[in-house]
Amino acid sequence: MGLEIAGLSAGYGPVTVLRGVDFTARPGEVTCIMGRNGAGKTTLMKAIMGLLPGTGSVRVAGVEVLGLPAHRVPGHGLAWVPQGRRLFGPLTVAENLEIGGLLRGNRPEIRAHVLRLFPRLGERLGQVAATLSGGEQQMLAIARALCLEPKVLLLDEPTEGLQPSMIALIRDAVGQLRAEGVAVVLVEQRVEAVLKMADRVAFMAHGRVAEMVSAADLAPGARQFAEFVGV
């Protein structure tokens, strides 16, 4: 059942940013969200995770999570990797993974699975997270989120600023998660990356999902990229 959002409105104090968002992300698919700055992409992620109050409905595998305290939302199968990663920099790779797995009891098989996805992290378990390269830090942020065993994984611009080899590794990991039945929601501004990874693309404008399009129906010069992203 994945993620189902209906009529979601949210914002910051008196400022409304999301205006009745309808959106779905299905298991075993990568759904990309695109839109100009200010369209509401990151606000949508925060509202889904319970970090902003909102009205409407947010359901994960059929269970309503809107209105829950933010610390309880991940327990229903939602994990979020925010822009900027937000790792525990002074802690080691292993310690960051342990924090990610606390909610699920740090099952050894889950950690082993995560390290199979990102073998480079297995070589750096004792290394302090702040000393990793940017790409390795992004891998660790995703790996930490996967220790929650999520049904739905939210990724906010995971390839931003990374070199092509790291982007390829992250793209491969996203493909593996799709094959395992995870519903992946990816905020991404790079058309090339979207067309390589996405099954469907949600184009946001003015706090709403204006169009949801199959990626197979999009070409690099598609009208939607110019209209909603400006590229």
PyMOL CGO cylinders between C-alpha atoms (Angstrom):
from pymol import cmd
from pymol.cgo import CYLINDER

trace = [
    CYLINDER, 0.00, 0.00, 0.00, 3.00, 2.32, 0.37, 0.3, 1, 1, 1, 1, 1, 1,
    CYLINDER, 3.00, 2.32, 0.37, 2.41, 6.00, 1.10, 0.3, 1, 1, 1, 1, 1, 1,
    CYLINDER, 2.41, 6.00, 1.10, -0.97, 7.64, 0.48, 0.3, 1, 1, 1, 1, 1, 1,
    CYLINDER, -0.97, 7.64, 0.48, -1.47, 11.36, 1.01, 0.3, 1, 1, 1, 1, 1, 1,
    CYLINDER, -1.47, 11.36, 1.01, -4.81, 13.10, 0.58, 0.3, 1, 1, 1, 1, 1, 1,
    CYLINDER, -4.81, 13.10, 0.58, -5.67, 16.77, 1.01, 0.3, 1, 1, 1, 1, 1, 1,
    CYLINDER, -5.67, 16.77, 1.01, -2.52, 17.54, 3.00, 0.3, 1, 1, 1, 1, 1, 1,
    CYLINDER, -2.52, 17.54, 3.00, -2.14, 21.18, 4.01, 0.3, 1, 1, 1, 1, 1, 1,
    CYLINDER, -2.14, 21.18, 4.01, 0.70, 22.45, 6.21, 0.3, 1, 1, 1, 1, 1, 1,
    CYLINDER, 0.70, 22.45, 6.21, 3.05, 25.37, 6.69, 0.3, 1, 1, 1, 1, 1, 1,
    CYLINDER, 3.05, 25.37, 6.69, 4.95, 27.48, 9.16, 0.3, 1, 1, 1, 1, 1, 1,
    CYLINDER, 4.95, 27.48, 9.16, 2.81, 29.40, 11.63, 0.3, 1, 1, 1, 1, 1, 1,
    CYLINDER, 2.81, 29.40, 11.63, 0.43, 31.63, 9.68, 0.3, 1, 1, 1, 1, 1, 1,
    CYLINDER, 0.43, 31.63, 9.68, 2.16, 30.84, 6.36, 0.3, 1, 1, 1, 1, 1, 1,
    CYLINDER, 2.16, 30.84, 6.36, 0.50, 28.00, 4.44, 0.3, 1, 1, 1, 1, 1, 1,
    CYLINDER, 0.50, 28.00, 4.44, 2.89, 26.20, 2.07, 0.3, 1, 1, 1, 1, 1, 1,
    CYLINDER, 2.89, 26.20, 2.07, 1.13, 22.93, 1.21, 0.3, 1, 1, 1, 1, 1, 1,
    CYLINDER, 1.13, 22.93, 1.21, -2.37, 23.41, -0.14, 0.3, 1, 1, 1, 1, 1, 1,
    CYLINDER, -2.37, 23.41, -0.14, -4.27, 20.15, -0.36, 0.3, 1, 1, 1, 1, 1, 1,
    CYLINDER, -4.27, 20.15, -0.36, -1.53, 17.83, -1.62, 0.3, 1, 1, 1, 1, 1, 1,
    CYLINDER, -1.53, 17.83, -1.62, -2.63, 14.49, -3.09, 0.3, 1, 1, 1, 1, 1, 1,
    CYLINDER, -2.63, 14.49, -3.09, 0.22, 12.04, -3.64, 0.3, 1, 1, 1, 1, 1, 1,
    CYLINDER, 0.22, 12.04, -3.64, 0.95, 8.31, -3.67, 0.3, 1, 1, 1, 1, 1, 1,
    CYLINDER, 0.95, 8.31, -3.67, 4.16, 6.29, -3.61, 0.3, 1, 1, 1, 1, 1, 1,
    CYLINDER, 4.16, 6.29, -3.61, 3.74, 2.60, -4.33, 0.3, 1, 1, 1, 1, 1, 1,
    CYLINDER, 3.74, 2.60, -4.33, 5.85, -0.28, -3.00, 0.3, 1, 1, 1, 1, 1, 1,
    CYLINDER, 5.85, -0.28, -3.00, 8.62, -1.32, -5.36, 0.3, 1, 1, 1, 1, 1, 1,
    CYLINDER, 8.62, -1.32, -5.36, 8.62, 2.02, -7.18, 0.3, 1, 1, 1, 1, 1, 1,
    CYLINDER, 8.62, 2.02, -7.18, 10.74, 5.18, -7.16, 0.3, 1, 1, 1, 1, 1, 1,
    CYLINDER, 10.74, 5.18, -7.16, 8.57, 8.28, -7.19, 0.3, 1, 1, 1, 1, 1, 1,
    CYLINDER, 8.57, 8.28, -7.19, 10.47, 11.51, -7.82, 0.3, 1, 1, 1, 1, 1, 1,
    CYLINDER, 10.47, 11.51, -7.82, 9.24, 14.93, -6.71, 0.3, 1, 1, 1, 1, 1, 1,
    CYLINDER, 9.24, 14.93, -6.71, 10.32, 17.90, -8.81, 0.3, 1, 1, 1, 1, 1, 1,
    CYLINDER, 10.32, 17.90, -8.81, 9.53, 21.59, -8.67, 0.3, 1, 1, 1, 1, 1, 1,
    CYLINDER, 9.53, 21.59, -8.67, 11.05, 25.04, -8.38, 0.3, 1, 1, 1, 1, 1, 1,
    CYLINDER, 11.05, 25.04, -8.38, 12.44, 26.37, -5.11, 0.3, 1, 1, 1, 1, 1, 1,
    CYLINDER, 12.44, 26.37, -5.11, 9.50, 27.26, -2.88, 0.3, 1, 1, 1, 1, 1, 1,
    CYLINDER, 9.50, 27.26, -2.88, 7.12, 24.75, -4.48, 0.3, 1, 1, 1, 1, 1, 1,
    CYLINDER, 7.12, 24.75, -4.48, 6.85, 22.87, -1.17, 0.3, 1, 1, 1, 1, 1, 1,
    CYLINDER, 6.85, 22.87, -1.17, 9.02, 19.81, -1.71, 0.3, 1, 1, 1, 1, 1, 1,
    CYLINDER, 9.02, 19.81, -1.71, 10.96, 19.84, 1.59, 0.3, 1, 1, 1, 1, 1, 1,
    CYLINDER, 10.96, 19.84, 1.59, 7.90, 21.11, 3.48, 0.3, 1, 1, 1, 1, 1, 1,
    CYLINDER, 7.90, 21.11, 3.48, 6.06, 18.03, 2.21, 0.3, 1, 1, 1, 1, 1, 1,
    CYLINDER, 6.06, 18.03, 2.21, 8.79, 15.77, 3.59, 0.3, 1, 1, 1, 1, 1, 1,
    CYLINDER, 8.79, 15.77, 3.59, 8.66, 17.50, 6.98, 0.3, 1, 1, 1, 1, 1, 1,
    CYLINDER, 8.66, 17.50, 6.98, 4.87, 17.28, 7.13, 0.3, 1, 1, 1, 1, 1, 1,
    CYLINDER, 4.87, 17.28, 7.13, 4.94, 13.57, 6.27, 0.3, 1, 1, 1, 1, 1, 1,
    CYLINDER, 4.94, 13.57, 6.27, 7.42, 12.97, 9.11, 0.3, 1, 1, 1, 1, 1, 1,
    CYLINDER, 7.42, 12.97, 9.11, 5.28, 14.84, 11.64, 0.3, 1, 1, 1, 1, 1, 1,
    CYLINDER, 5.28, 14.84, 11.64, 7.72, 17.73, 12.00, 0.3, 1, 1, 1, 1, 1, 1,
    CYLINDER, 7.72, 17.73, 12.00, 5.04, 20.23, 10.95, 0.3, 1, 1, 1, 1, 1, 1,
    CYLINDER, 5.04, 20.23, 10.95, 1.38, 20.24, 11.96, 0.3, 1, 1, 1, 1, 1, 1,
    CYLINDER, 1.38, 20.24, 11.96, -0.99, 19.60, 9.11, 0.3, 1, 1, 1, 1, 1, 1,
    CYLINDER, -0.99, 19.60, 9.11, -4.51, 18.70, 8.07, 0.3, 1, 1, 1, 1, 1, 1,
    CYLINDER, -4.51, 18.70, 8.07, -5.63, 15.99, 5.69, 0.3, 1, 1, 1, 1, 1, 1,
    CYLINDER, -5.63, 15.99, 5.69, -4.37, 12.41, 5.65, 0.3, 1, 1, 1, 1, 1, 1,
    CYLINDER, -4.37, 12.41, 5.65, -0.98, 10.67, 5.53, 0.3, 1, 1, 1, 1, 1, 1,
    CYLINDER, -0.98, 10.67, 5.53, -1.22, 6.88, 5.52, 0.3, 1, 1, 1, 1, 1, 1,
    CYLINDER, -1.22, 6.88, 5.52, 1.62, 4.36, 5.53, 0.3, 1, 1, 1, 1, 1, 1,
    CYLINDER, 1.62, 4.36, 5.53, 0.58, 0.81, 4.60, 0.3, 1, 1, 1, 1, 1, 1,
    CYLINDER, 0.58, 0.81, 4.60, -2.98, 1.86, 5.38, 0.3, 1, 1, 1, 1, 1, 1,
    CYLINDER, -2.98, 1.86, 5.38, -2.22, 3.32, 8.83, 0.3, 1, 1, 1, 1, 1, 1,
    CYLINDER, -2.22, 3.32, 8.83, -2.88, 7.02, 9.50, 0.3, 1, 1, 1, 1, 1, 1,
    CYLINDER, -2.88, 7.02, 9.50, 0.21, 8.79, 10.85, 0.3, 1, 1, 1, 1, 1, 1,
    CYLINDER, 0.21, 8.79, 10.85, -0.75, 12.46, 10.46, 0.3, 1, 1, 1, 1, 1, 1,
    CYLINDER, -0.75, 12.46, 10.46, -1.04, 14.00, 13.91, 0.3, 1, 1, 1, 1, 1, 1,
    CYLINDER, -1.04, 14.00, 13.91, 1.29, 11.53, 15.62, 0.3, 1, 1, 1, 1, 1, 1,
    CYLINDER, 1.29, 11.53, 15.62, 4.25, 12.94, 17.57, 0.3, 1, 1, 1, 1, 1, 1,
    CYLINDER, 4.25, 12.94, 17.57, 7.27, 13.06, 15.28, 0.3, 1, 1, 1, 1, 1, 1,
    CYLINDER, 7.27, 13.06, 15.28, 9.21, 10.51, 17.32, 0.3, 1, 1, 1, 1, 1, 1,
    CYLINDER, 9.21, 10.51, 17.32, 6.48, 7.92, 16.74, 0.3, 1, 1, 1, 1, 1, 1,
    CYLINDER, 6.48, 7.92, 16.74, 6.21, 8.28, 12.96, 0.3, 1, 1, 1, 1, 1, 1,
    CYLINDER, 6.21, 8.28, 12.96, 9.34, 6.20, 12.07, 0.3, 1, 1, 1, 1, 1, 1,
    CYLINDER, 9.34, 6.20, 12.07, 7.90, 3.27, 14.01, 0.3, 1, 1, 1, 1, 1, 1,
    CYLINDER, 7.90, 3.27, 14.01, 5.21, 2.97, 11.33, 0.3, 1, 1, 1, 1, 1, 1,
    CYLINDER, 5.21, 2.97, 11.33, 7.76, 2.37, 8.57, 0.3, 1, 1, 1, 1, 1, 1,
    CYLINDER, 7.76, 2.37, 8.57, 8.79, 5.87, 7.45, 0.3, 1, 1, 1, 1, 1, 1,
    CYLINDER, 8.79, 5.87, 7.45, 12.43, 6.96, 7.19, 0.3, 1, 1, 1, 1, 1, 1,
    CYLINDER, 12.43, 6.96, 7.19, 13.75, 10.30, 5.96, 0.3, 1, 1, 1, 1, 1, 1,
    CYLINDER, 13.75, 10.30, 5.96, 17.20, 11.35, 4.78, 0.3, 1, 1, 1, 1, 1, 1,
    CYLINDER, 17.20, 11.35, 4.78, 17.08, 15.16, 4.82, 0.3, 1, 1, 1, 1, 1, 1,
    CYLINDER, 17.08, 15.16, 4.82, 19.11, 17.46, 2.65, 0.3, 1, 1, 1, 1, 1, 1,
    CYLINDER, 19.11, 17.46, 2.65, 22.43, 18.02, 4.42, 0.3, 1, 1, 1, 1, 1, 1,
    CYLINDER, 22.43, 18.02, 4.42, 22.51, 14.45, 5.86, 0.3, 1, 1, 1, 1, 1, 1,
    CYLINDER, 22.51, 14.45, 5.86, 22.56, 15.46, 9.57, 0.3, 1, 1, 1, 1, 1, 1,
    CYLINDER, 22.56, 15.46, 9.57, 24.86, 12.71, 10.72, 0.3, 1, 1, 1, 1, 1, 1,
    CYLINDER, 24.86, 12.71, 10.72, 26.33, 12.50, 14.19, 0.3, 1, 1, 1, 1, 1, 1,
    CYLINDER, 26.33, 12.50, 14.19, 29.69, 13.82, 13.02, 0.3, 1, 1, 1, 1, 1, 1,
    CYLINDER, 29.69, 13.82, 13.02, 31.83, 13.02, 16.10, 0.3, 1, 1, 1, 1, 1, 1,
    CYLINDER, 31.83, 13.02, 16.10, 30.57, 9.40, 16.18, 0.3, 1, 1, 1, 1, 1, 1,
    CYLINDER, 30.57, 9.40, 16.18, 31.90, 6.53, 14.10, 0.3, 1, 1, 1, 1, 1, 1,
    CYLINDER, 31.90, 6.53, 14.10, 30.17, 4.93, 11.15, 0.3, 1, 1, 1, 1, 1, 1,
    CYLINDER, 30.17, 4.93, 11.15, 29.24, 1.95, 13.33, 0.3, 1, 1, 1, 1, 1, 1,
    CYLINDER, 29.24, 1.95, 13.33, 27.81, 4.19, 16.05, 0.3, 1, 1, 1, 1, 1, 1,
    CYLINDER, 27.81, 4.19, 16.05, 25.68, 6.12, 13.55, 0.3, 1, 1, 1, 1, 1, 1,
    CYLINDER, 25.68, 6.12, 13.55, 24.27, 2.82, 12.25, 0.3, 1, 1, 1, 1, 1, 1,
    CYLINDER, 24.27, 2.82, 12.25, 23.53, 1.67, 15.80, 0.3, 1, 1, 1, 1, 1, 1,
    CYLINDER, 23.53, 1.67, 15.80, 21.55, 4.85, 16.47, 0.3, 1, 1, 1, 1, 1, 1,
    CYLINDER, 21.55, 4.85, 16.47, 19.58, 4.24, 13.28, 0.3, 1, 1, 1, 1, 1, 1,
    CYLINDER, 19.58, 4.24, 13.28, 18.76, 0.70, 14.38, 0.3, 1, 1, 1, 1, 1, 1,
    CYLINDER, 18.76, 0.70, 14.38, 17.71, 1.45, 17.96, 0.3, 1, 1, 1, 1, 1, 1,
    CYLINDER, 17.71, 1.45, 17.96, 14.00, 1.40, 17.15, 0.3, 1, 1, 1, 1, 1, 1,
    CYLINDER, 14.00, 1.40, 17.15, 14.25, -2.10, 15.62, 0.3, 1, 1, 1, 1, 1, 1,
    CYLINDER, 14.25, -2.10, 15.62, 16.62, -3.55, 18.19, 0.3, 1, 1, 1, 1, 1, 1,
    CYLINDER, 16.62, -3.55, 18.19, 19.74, -3.38, 15.99, 0.3, 1, 1, 1, 1, 1, 1,
    CYLINDER, 19.74, -3.38, 15.99, 19.17, -6.77, 14.40, 0.3, 1, 1, 1, 1, 1, 1,
    CYLINDER, 19.17, -6.77, 14.40, 22.50, -8.08, 13.00, 0.3, 1, 1, 1, 1, 1, 1,
    CYLINDER, 22.50, -8.08, 13.00, 20.90, -9.26, 9.76, 0.3, 1, 1, 1, 1, 1, 1,
    CYLINDER, 20.90, -9.26, 9.76, 19.64, -5.75, 9.01, 0.3, 1, 1, 1, 1, 1, 1,
    CYLINDER, 19.64, -5.75, 9.01, 23.06, -4.22, 9.55, 0.3, 1, 1, 1, 1, 1, 1,
    CYLINDER, 23.06, -4.22, 9.55, 24.58, -6.93, 7.35, 0.3, 1, 1, 1, 1, 1, 1,
    CYLINDER, 24.58, -6.93, 7.35, 22.04, -6.16, 4.63, 0.3, 1, 1, 1, 1, 1, 1,
    CYLINDER, 22.04, -6.16, 4.63, 22.79, -2.42, 4.80, 0.3, 1, 1, 1, 1, 1, 1,
    CYLINDER, 22.79, -2.42, 4.80, 26.53, -3.07, 4.52, 0.3, 1, 1, 1, 1, 1, 1,
    CYLINDER, 26.53, -3.07, 4.52, 25.94, -5.27, 1.48, 0.3, 1, 1, 1, 1, 1, 1,
    CYLINDER, 25.94, -5.27, 1.48, 24.21, -2.30, -0.14, 0.3, 1, 1, 1, 1, 1, 1,
    CYLINDER, 24.21, -2.30, -0.14, 27.09, 0.01, 0.82, 0.3, 1, 1, 1, 1, 1, 1,
    CYLINDER, 27.09, 0.01, 0.82, 30.22, -2.17, 1.17, 0.3, 1, 1, 1, 1, 1, 1,
    CYLINDER, 30.22, -2.17, 1.17, 32.43, 0.91, 1.40, 0.3, 1, 1, 1, 1, 1, 1,
    CYLINDER, 32.43, 0.91, 1.40, 30.90, 1.64, 4.82, 0.3, 1, 1, 1, 1, 1, 1,
    CYLINDER, 30.90, 1.64, 4.82, 31.91, -1.82, 5.99, 0.3, 1, 1, 1, 1, 1, 1,
    CYLINDER, 31.91, -1.82, 5.99, 35.53, -0.81, 5.39, 0.3, 1, 1, 1, 1, 1, 1,
    CYLINDER, 35.53, -0.81, 5.39, 35.07, 2.33, 7.53, 0.3, 1, 1, 1, 1, 1, 1,
    CYLINDER, 35.07, 2.33, 7.53, 33.06, 1.18, 10.54, 0.3, 1, 1, 1, 1, 1, 1,
    CYLINDER, 33.06, 1.18, 10.54, 35.58, 2.62, 13.00, 0.3, 1, 1, 1, 1, 1, 1,
    CYLINDER, 35.58, 2.62, 13.00, 36.02, 5.91, 11.14, 0.3, 1, 1, 1, 1, 1, 1,
    CYLINDER, 36.02, 5.91, 11.14, 34.52, 9.13, 12.52, 0.3, 1, 1, 1, 1, 1, 1,
    CYLINDER, 34.52, 9.13, 12.52, 31.61, 10.18, 10.33, 0.3, 1, 1, 1, 1, 1, 1,
    CYLINDER, 31.61, 10.18, 10.33, 32.77, 13.79, 9.97, 0.3, 1, 1, 1, 1, 1, 1,
    CYLINDER, 32.77, 13.79, 9.97, 35.96, 12.62, 8.25, 0.3, 1, 1, 1, 1, 1, 1,
    CYLINDER, 35.96, 12.62, 8.25, 34.17, 10.72, 5.46, 0.3, 1, 1, 1, 1, 1, 1,
    CYLINDER, 34.17, 10.72, 5.46, 33.92, 12.14, 1.96, 0.3, 1, 1, 1, 1, 1, 1,
    CYLINDER, 33.92, 12.14, 1.96, 30.66, 13.79, 0.94, 0.3, 1, 1, 1, 1, 1, 1,
    CYLINDER, 30.66, 13.79, 0.94, 29.56, 10.72, -0.99, 0.3, 1, 1, 1, 1, 1, 1,
    CYLINDER, 29.56, 10.72, -0.99, 30.41, 8.40, 1.88, 0.3, 1, 1, 1, 1, 1, 1,
    CYLINDER, 30.41, 8.40, 1.88, 28.48, 10.62, 4.29, 0.3, 1, 1, 1, 1, 1, 1,
    CYLINDER, 28.48, 10.62, 4.29, 25.45, 10.41, 1.99, 0.3, 1, 1, 1, 1, 1, 1,
    CYLINDER, 25.45, 10.41, 1.99, 25.78, 6.62, 1.91, 0.3, 1, 1, 1, 1, 1, 1,
    CYLINDER, 25.78, 6.62, 1.91, 25.91, 6.58, 5.72, 0.3, 1, 1, 1, 1, 1, 1,
    CYLINDER, 25.91, 6.58, 5.72, 22.85, 8.80, 6.01, 0.3, 1, 1, 1, 1, 1, 1,
    CYLINDER, 22.85, 8.80, 6.01, 20.88, 6.45, 3.75, 0.3, 1, 1, 1, 1, 1, 1,
    CYLINDER, 20.88, 6.45, 3.75, 22.27, 3.36, 5.51, 0.3, 1, 1, 1, 1, 1, 1,
    CYLINDER, 22.27, 3.36, 5.51, 21.30, 4.77, 8.92, 0.3, 1, 1, 1, 1, 1, 1,
    CYLINDER, 21.30, 4.77, 8.92, 17.74, 5.35, 7.66, 0.3, 1, 1, 1, 1, 1, 1,
    CYLINDER, 17.74, 5.35, 7.66, 17.58, 1.79, 6.29, 0.3, 1, 1, 1, 1, 1, 1,
    CYLINDER, 17.58, 1.79, 6.29, 18.37, 0.40, 9.75, 0.3, 1, 1, 1, 1, 1, 1,
    CYLINDER, 18.37, 0.40, 9.75, 14.76, 1.38, 10.55, 0.3, 1, 1, 1, 1, 1, 1,
    CYLINDER, 14.76, 1.38, 10.55, 13.61, -1.25, 8.01, 0.3, 1, 1, 1, 1, 1, 1,
    CYLINDER, 13.61, -1.25, 8.01, 11.32, 1.31, 6.35, 0.3, 1, 1, 1, 1, 1, 1,
    CYLINDER, 11.32, 1.31, 6.35, 8.37, 0.59, 4.12, 0.3, 1, 1, 1, 1, 1, 1,
    CYLINDER, 8.37, 0.59, 4.12, 8.75, 4.11, 2.73, 0.3, 1, 1, 1, 1, 1, 1,
    CYLINDER, 8.75, 4.11, 2.73, 12.09, 5.91, 2.32, 0.3, 1, 1, 1, 1, 1, 1,
    CYLINDER, 12.09, 5.91, 2.32, 12.14, 9.68, 1.74, 0.3, 1, 1, 1, 1, 1, 1,
    CYLINDER, 12.14, 9.68, 1.74, 15.34, 11.08, 0.19, 0.3, 1, 1, 1, 1, 1, 1,
    CYLINDER, 15.34, 11.08, 0.19, 15.79, 14.85, -0.17, 0.3, 1, 1, 1, 1, 1, 1,
    CYLINDER, 15.79, 14.85, -0.17, 18.27, 15.59, -3.00, 0.3, 1, 1, 1, 1, 1, 1,
    CYLINDER, 18.27, 15.59, -3.00, 20.62, 12.69, -2.16, 0.3, 1, 1, 1, 1, 1, 1,
    CYLINDER, 20.62, 12.69, -2.16, 22.95, 13.22, -5.13, 0.3, 1, 1, 1, 1, 1, 1,
    CYLINDER, 22.95, 13.22, -5.13, 23.45, 16.98, -4.70, 0.3, 1, 1, 1, 1, 1, 1,
    CYLINDER, 23.45, 16.98, -4.70, 27.09, 17.97, -4.99, 0.3, 1, 1, 1, 1, 1, 1,
    CYLINDER, 27.09, 17.97, -4.99, 28.40, 14.42, -5.45, 0.3, 1, 1, 1, 1, 1, 1,
    CYLINDER, 28.40, 14.42, -5.45, 30.83, 13.18, -8.07, 0.3, 1, 1, 1, 1, 1, 1,
    CYLINDER, 30.83, 13.18, -8.07, 29.46, 10.87, -10.80, 0.3, 1, 1, 1, 1, 1, 1,
    CYLINDER, 29.46, 10.87, -10.80, 30.93, 7.67, -9.33, 0.3, 1, 1, 1, 1, 1, 1,
    CYLINDER, 30.93, 7.67, -9.33, 29.16, 8.29, -5.99, 0.3, 1, 1, 1, 1, 1, 1,
    CYLINDER, 29.16, 8.29, -5.99, 25.93, 9.19, -7.75, 0.3, 1, 1, 1, 1, 1, 1,
    CYLINDER, 25.93, 9.19, -7.75, 26.09, 5.85, -9.58, 0.3, 1, 1, 1, 1, 1, 1,
    CYLINDER, 26.09, 5.85, -9.58, 26.55, 3.94, -6.31, 0.3, 1, 1, 1, 1, 1, 1,
    CYLINDER, 26.55, 3.94, -6.31, 23.59, 5.66, -4.70, 0.3, 1, 1, 1, 1, 1, 1,
    CYLINDER, 23.59, 5.66, -4.70, 21.48, 5.11, -7.81, 0.3, 1, 1, 1, 1, 1, 1,
    CYLINDER, 21.48, 5.11, -7.81, 22.32, 1.39, -7.69, 0.3, 1, 1, 1, 1, 1, 1,
    CYLINDER, 22.32, 1.39, -7.69, 21.33, 1.22, -4.02, 0.3, 1, 1, 1, 1, 1, 1,
    CYLINDER, 21.33, 1.22, -4.02, 18.00, 2.93, -4.76, 0.3, 1, 1, 1, 1, 1, 1,
    CYLINDER, 18.00, 2.93, -4.76, 17.40, 0.38, -7.51, 0.3, 1, 1, 1, 1, 1, 1,
    CYLINDER, 17.40, 0.38, -7.51, 18.05, -2.45, -5.09, 0.3, 1, 1, 1, 1, 1, 1,
    CYLINDER, 18.05, -2.45, -5.09, 15.60, -1.00, -2.56, 0.3, 1, 1, 1, 1, 1, 1,
    CYLINDER, 15.60, -1.00, -2.56, 12.97, -0.74, -5.28, 0.3, 1, 1, 1, 1, 1, 1,
    CYLINDER, 12.97, -0.74, -5.28, 13.54, -4.43, -6.11, 0.3, 1, 1, 1, 1, 1, 1,
    CYLINDER, 13.54, -4.43, -6.11, 13.03, -5.28, -2.43, 0.3, 1, 1, 1, 1, 1, 1,
    CYLINDER, 13.03, -5.28, -2.43, 9.61, -3.61, -2.41, 0.3, 1, 1, 1, 1, 1, 1,
    CYLINDER, 9.61, -3.61, -2.41, 10.44, -0.35, -0.64, 0.3, 1, 1, 1, 1, 1, 1,
    CYLINDER, 10.44, -0.35, -0.64, 8.47, 2.72, -1.75, 0.3, 1, 1, 1, 1, 1, 1,
    CYLINDER, 8.47, 2.72, -1.75, 11.19, 5.29, -2.46, 0.3, 1, 1, 1, 1, 1, 1,
    CYLINDER, 11.19, 5.29, -2.46, 10.27, 8.98, -2.62, 0.3, 1, 1, 1, 1, 1, 1,
    CYLINDER, 10.27, 8.98, -2.62, 13.07, 11.08, -4.07, 0.3, 1, 1, 1, 1, 1, 1,
    CYLINDER, 13.07, 11.08, -4.07, 13.31, 14.87, -4.27, 0.3, 1, 1, 1, 1, 1, 1,
    CYLINDER, 13.31, 14.87, -4.27, 15.62, 15.54, -7.19, 0.3, 1, 1, 1, 1, 1, 1,
    CYLINDER, 15.62, 15.54, -7.19, 16.24, 18.49, -9.50, 0.3, 1, 1, 1, 1, 1, 1,
    CYLINDER, 16.24, 18.49, -9.50, 18.53, 16.84, -12.04, 0.3, 1, 1, 1, 1, 1, 1,
    CYLINDER, 18.53, 16.84, -12.04, 16.56, 15.68, -15.07, 0.3, 1, 1, 1, 1, 1, 1,
    CYLINDER, 16.56, 15.68, -15.07, 19.14, 13.05, -16.05, 0.3, 1, 1, 1, 1, 1, 1,
    CYLINDER, 19.14, 13.05, -16.05, 19.05, 11.46, -12.59, 0.3, 1, 1, 1, 1, 1, 1,
    CYLINDER, 19.05, 11.46, -12.59, 15.25, 11.46, -12.50, 0.3, 1, 1, 1, 1, 1, 1,
    CYLINDER, 15.25, 11.46, -12.50, 14.92, 9.77, -15.88, 0.3, 1, 1, 1, 1, 1, 1,
    CYLINDER, 14.92, 9.77, -15.88, 17.42, 7.08, -14.82, 0.3, 1, 1, 1, 1, 1, 1,
    CYLINDER, 17.42, 7.08, -14.82, 15.82, 6.31, -11.45, 0.3, 1, 1, 1, 1, 1, 1,
    CYLINDER, 15.82, 6.31, -11.45, 12.14, 7.21, -11.46, 0.3, 1, 1, 1, 1, 1, 1,
    CYLINDER, 12.14, 7.21, -11.46, 9.09, 5.13, -12.20, 0.3, 1, 1, 1, 1, 1, 1,
    CYLINDER, 9.09, 5.13, -12.20, 6.81, 8.16, -11.76, 0.3, 1, 1, 1, 1, 1, 1,
    CYLINDER, 6.81, 8.16, -11.76, 7.44, 11.88, -11.39, 0.3, 1, 1, 1, 1, 1, 1,
    CYLINDER, 7.44, 11.88, -11.39, 5.30, 14.25, -9.31, 0.3, 1, 1, 1, 1, 1, 1,
    CYLINDER, 5.30, 14.25, -9.31, 5.63, 17.87, -10.41, 0.3, 1, 1, 1, 1, 1, 1,
    CYLINDER, 5.63, 17.87, -10.41, 4.89, 20.35, -7.62, 0.3, 1, 1, 1, 1, 1, 1,
    CYLINDER, 4.89, 20.35, -7.62, 3.84, 23.99, -8.01, 0.3, 1, 1, 1, 1, 1, 1,
    CYLINDER, 3.84, 23.99, -8.01, 2.35, 26.43, -5.52, 0.3, 1, 1, 1, 1, 1, 1,
    CYLINDER, 2.35, 26.43, -5.52, 2.09, 23.87, -2.74, 0.3, 1, 1, 1, 1, 1, 1,
    CYLINDER, 2.09, 23.87, -2.74, 0.27, 21.21, -4.76, 0.3, 1, 1, 1, 1, 1, 1,
    CYLINDER, 0.27, 21.21, -4.76, 1.09, 18.25, -6.97, 0.3, 1, 1, 1, 1, 1, 1,
    CYLINDER, 1.09, 18.25, -6.97, 0.20, 19.72, -10.34, 0.3, 1, 1, 1, 1, 1, 1,
    CYLINDER, 0.20, 19.72, -10.34, 0.96, 16.61, -12.42, 0.3, 1, 1, 1, 1, 1, 1,
    CYLINDER, 0.96, 16.61, -12.42, 1.93, 12.98, -11.81, 0.3, 1, 1, 1, 1, 1, 1,
    CYLINDER, 1.93, 12.98, -11.81, 3.54, 11.46, -14.91, 0.3, 1, 1, 1, 1, 1, 1,
    CYLINDER, 3.54, 11.46, -14.91, 5.04, 8.07, -15.73, 0.3, 1, 1, 1, 1, 1, 1,
    CYLINDER, 5.04, 8.07, -15.73, 8.79, 8.51, -16.24, 0.3, 1, 1, 1, 1, 1, 1,
    CYLINDER, 8.79, 8.51, -16.24, 8.51, 6.36, -19.35, 0.3, 1, 1, 1, 1, 1, 1,
    CYLINDER, 8.51, 6.36, -19.35, 6.41, 9.13, -20.90, 0.3, 1, 1, 1, 1, 1, 1,
    CYLINDER, 6.41, 9.13, -20.90, 9.04, 11.83, -20.26, 0.3, 1, 1, 1, 1, 1, 1,
    CYLINDER, 9.04, 11.83, -20.26, 11.98, 12.84, -22.44, 0.3, 1, 1, 1, 1, 1, 1,
    CYLINDER, 11.98, 12.84, -22.44, 14.76, 15.25, -21.43, 0.3, 1, 1, 1, 1, 1, 1,
    CYLINDER, 14.76, 15.25, -21.43, 13.03, 18.06, -23.30, 0.3, 1, 1, 1, 1, 1, 1,
    CYLINDER, 13.03, 18.06, -23.30, 9.56, 17.36, -21.94, 0.3, 1, 1, 1, 1, 1, 1,
    CYLINDER, 9.56, 17.36, -21.94, 7.22, 20.29, -21.34, 0.3, 1, 1, 1, 1, 1, 1,
    CYLINDER, 7.22, 20.29, -21.34, 6.94, 19.50, -17.63, 0.3, 1, 1, 1, 1, 1, 1,
    CYLINDER, 6.94, 19.50, -17.63, 10.65, 20.06, -16.94, 0.3, 1, 1, 1, 1, 1, 1,
    CYLINDER, 10.65, 20.06, -16.94, 10.49, 23.53, -18.46, 0.3, 1, 1, 1, 1, 1, 1,
    CYLINDER, 10.49, 23.53, -18.46, 7.16, 24.42, -16.88, 0.3, 1, 1, 1, 1, 1, 1,
    CYLINDER, 7.16, 24.42, -16.88, 7.65, 23.14, -13.34, 0.3, 1, 1, 1, 1, 1, 1,
    CYLINDER, 7.65, 23.14, -13.34, 11.44, 22.99, -12.86, 0.3, 1, 1, 1, 1, 1, 1,
    CYLINDER, 11.44, 22.99, -12.86, 12.72, 25.66, -15.23, 0.3, 1, 1, 1, 1, 1, 1,
    CYLINDER, 12.72, 25.66, -15.23, 15.19, 23.44, -17.09, 0.3, 1, 1, 1, 1, 1, 1,
]
cmd.load_cgo(trace, "trace")
